[in-house]
C-alpha cells in the first residue's frame, strides 16, 4: 500500500471528560450475525502477509518480518456493502471521542481485517499505531473489534489513543480475527 488511504469523513471532535486511557465499549460493537457477515466478506480476500514499518538507512520502509508480526491482513473498502459497518464504527468512535478523548478527528481510515493463526505463530509484538508513513502520523484513536462468537463477549471493542503501546500476544490455539478502525485527523502537535 504505497498511497495513503482514503478517509471516510465525519466530525468527531469533542472535549475530553477523562484522562486518556484504554476504553472497553460496554456493549457488543457487532452482533454475532454481523460478525459472521464480516468474516465471510473478508475471508474472500485478498489477504496478504502483514508488513511492519522499520527504519533502514534513515528511511521508513515496510517489510514482512514474522519475528515482529505474523498475520494476514486485508483492507475493507467503503462501498454499498460495507457502508453499514463504517457508519456503526464511526458512531462508536464519535461516542468514545466525545466521552473520553476529545481528539481533533476528521474521519476514519479504511478498516483493516487481521487473522492471527496459532498454526502460523500468529502474533504482533509491542508497537504503537502512529508511524513514519504519511497517513500513520495522523492516527488519533485505535479501535479494535474482536471477531469471535463466544457467548460471553461476541464482538467486543477496545479503544485507546493510537500512540499507546500494545500487542497481540501469540495465539496458542485456533484463530484470532479482528477488525481495526483508526480515527484520524490533523497531526498531534
N, C-alpha and C positions, 0 to 999 in steps of 0.2 A: 504494500500500500504506500505509494510514494506521494499521493495527493492527500491534502488534509480532508477529513470527512466533511460532508455537508451537514449543517445543523438543522434540526427541527426547531424552529424559532418559537419562543414563548417568553413570557415575562415571569421571573421567579424571585425578583429582588424583595428583600424584607429586612427588618431589624431583628437581630438575634435576641431571643428571650433567655438563653442559657449559654454557658461557655461551650466551645467546640468539644465534640466527643463522638463516640460511636453510638448510633441510634438503631434500635430494633423496632421495625414497624410492628404495631400491636395487632394487626390482623393480616391474613394472607394477602400478598400483593396479587397473586394469581390463584384461582380455584383449580382443583385437580383436572377438570375437563380442559381448562385453558393451558395448564402445564403440558398435558398430552398434545394439544394443538401446536404449541410452540416447539416441542421436541420433534414432532412429525415434520413440521416445516423446516426446522434447522438440520435435522439428520439427513435430509435430501441433499444437503451440501450447496456449494462446495465447502468442505472443511480443509484446513491446511495446518501444518505443524506451526505452533506459535513461535514467534521470534521475540527476542528481548533486545532492548537498546544497550549498547556498550560503547565506551569511548575507545577509539582506535586512532592513534596519531593525532589526538586532539579533536577528532570529529566523532559525532554521534552516528553509529551505524546500527542497523537491525540485523541480528544473526540468530540462527537457530542454535540454542545451547541447552541441551537436555539436562545439564547439571543445574541450571538456573530455573528452567521451566520445561516441563514435559506435558504438553496438552495439545489438543486440536481446537482450532477456533474458526469461527465463521461470522461474517457480518450479517446483520439483518437490516436490509434497506427499508426505508419508509415507502410504502405503496398502499394500495387499497386493501390488500390482505393483512398488512401489519399495522395499519393506522390505529386500530383499537389498542394495540399494545403500547405504541408510542404515547397515545393520549393517556392511558392508565398510568404509565410510569412518569410521565410529565406531571400529572396531577399529584402523584405521591411526592415527587421532587419539590413541587411548589409548596405542598403542605409541610414537608420536613424543613425546607429552607426558611419558611415563614416562622415556624415554631422554634427551630434550633440554631440555624446558621447565619442567615442574613447576608449571604454572599451576593455579589452583583453577577447574576446569571442571566444569560440571554437565550439559551437553548440547550438542546442535548445532542451529543454526538450519535452517530449510528450505533445501535445496540450491538453488543458482542455476545455470541453464544460460545461457551467453552465446555470441553469434555475432558475430564481427567480420569483415565482408566488405570486401575490398580495393576493390571497385567503389563502396562507400559510404563509403570513407575510414575504415574501422574502426580504432579506437584507444581508449585510456583513458589520459589524461595522469597525471602523478605524483599519487599520493593515498595515504592510509592507510585501513584499513577500520574504524577507530574514529571515529565521528562524533558529531553532536549529537542524533541521534534516540535515543529511549529505549532501543531494543534494540541500536543500534550501540555504545553505550558499554560493553556487556558482552562484546563480542567479545574473545577472547584469542588464538586460533590460526587463521590462514587457511591453508587447503589448496586448491590448485588442481590439478585433473586435466586434462591436455591430451587432448582427444578427437580425436586423429589416429591414422591407421592406417599410419604409416610403419614399415618393417621394423625399424629400429634402436631405436625407443623408443615403441611404442604405449602409450598410457595412462599415461605417466609423471606423477608427482606432485611438486610442490614445496610446502613448508610454511614458514611464518615467523610470528613474532608479528604480530598484527593492527595493531600500532602502527608497523610497518615501512613506510617509503615505497617504493612500487613503481609500475609502469606496464605497460600493454600498448603496445608500440611500434606505430606504424602498420603495418598489414598491407599489404604491397605486391603480393601475388599470392594469389589464391584466398580461402579462408575459414578462419578460426581458430575452433574451437569449444572451449569449456572448461566445466568443472563446478567450482563453488566451494562449499566447505564451511567454515562458521565454527563452531569450538568456542567456547562462551561460558560465562560464569559470573558471579559477583559482580564488580562494577566494580573495576578496579585502584585501589589506594589510593596 
